[in-house]
Each structure stands twice: as structure tokens, then as C-alpha cells.
Amino acid sequence: LTGLYLSDRDNDLSKWRFPEGTMIKAGQYLVVWADESDSEKGLHANFKLSKSGEVIVLSNGNIVIDRLEFGMQATDISLGRLNSKDGELRRLTPTPAAANELLK
């Protein structure tokens, strides 16, 4: 992921850069916390996602690679894509650092 960025703004694609050497191997998952914290362990983006809904963008700084727009969020409800080919957001069982699963 070296050279790639996450952002919560379409007009600022290079808001948070993945640290040099960040990799995800086949079958692995990576958690990035969008919480503006730089004192916690792990990867923490320099922005927060709004409960009222917004966008999260993956880019190379100039070109959008992936973009996800979401609406109002409910407390303790996980939403996400079931797989990379399915763009629809679904209610999911929280599975940090593992494959997404439909809510049981």
C-alpha cells in the first residue's frame, strides 16, 4: 500500500498516506482506524468518519482506486461490503482483521 492514500474528502485525495512498507498479503486483512489518534497502537488515519454519513476514498493521490459513500450510521451496527465485487453495503457481524460476514 506504499504510495496509496485514504481520505474522507473527494477534493483532498492525499489526506492520509499509508506508512512506507505497509502490505496486505493474499488472504490477509488490515484495520485502519479513522479516529485522528496518533498515540494508539496500529494504523490511525488523521480524520474521523461522520456518523451522519460521508465518503471514504482510496487513491494514489491523484486517481481514485475505490470510493465508498455511506449514509447515517446507527450505534453498534456494522456496515460493509461482503466482498470486493459487491458494492452494496450490508449489515455485517463485526469481524476486525477477518473476512466480512453477514449479520447472524
C-alpha positions, 0 to 999 in steps of 0.5 A: 500500500506504499504510495496509496492514500485514504481520505474522507474528502473527494477534493483532498485525495492525499489526506492520509498516506499509508506508512512506507512498507505497509502490505496486505498479503493474499488472504490477509486483512488490515484495520485502519482506524479513522479516529485522528489518534496518533498515540494508539497502537496500529494504523490511525488515519488523521480524520474521523468518519461522520456518523451522519454519513460521508465518503471514504476514498482510496487513491494514489493521490491523484486517481481514485482506486475505490470510493465508498459513500455511506449514509447515517450510521446507527450505534453498534451496527456494522456496515460493509461490503461482503466482498470486493465485487459487491458494492452494496453495503450490508449489515455485517457481524463485526469481524476486525482483521477477518473476512466480512460476514453477514449479520447472524 
